[in-house]
Amino acid sequence: VTTSPNYNYFPSYDNIGIFQFTSTYKAGGLDGDVDLTGITDDGYTGTTTSSTGKTTVSTTTTTAAVSAGQTANDTSKSSIAAGYTVKVNFSASKWSTGESIPSWVKGQSYKVSQVSGNNVLLAGISSWISKSNVEILLTTSTTAKLTSSSSTGYYTVQSGDTLSGIASKYGTSYQALATLNGIKSPY
């Protein structure tokens, strides 16, 4: 875990705007960046409550992603339900069964398939972990907005889906899906 950049390794190339100095910042699992442009100043300010360590962020942006992030930030761990997406904390050491958590699991996100008391079952790896060892990333499924000449609807994005694959199923183009969903680069 690194809390400040080592400027001995700071890149000195032209046109460097943001420099990531670590992928394990203070809390572990967060990127630590130096922003030379000031672009992250608006919308990334917040207050930290010392008793809980929770950071509350206010932003003027009203995108679906920002709303989903704010909802996840405001949801208590005791409210975690099946269908939520959670990230395993880097500080987590034991599964609910007492076995050691392998390092490749830490920092990864998983969908919650079941909840039992203070434990959640992570889909894909079928392992139980305490709610205290995860962070909530999403409280709802990710959906893609679909529009064809005759109708508008939504499709729940599944692991492995591509824009072109979804587009072909619904008779539209990947460019149209990208535009409808605010995706700047469909690649």
Secondary structure, DSSP 4 states (H G I P E B T S, - for coil): --SS--GGG----TT--EEEEESS-TTSSS-EEEESS-TTSTT--EEE-TTT-PEEE--S---HHHHHHHHHHHS-GGG--TT-EEEE-TT--B-TTSPBPPTTTTT-EEEEEEEETTEEEETTTTEEEEGGGEEEEESS--EEEEE-SS-EEEEE--TT--HHHHHHHTTS-HHHHHHHTT-S---
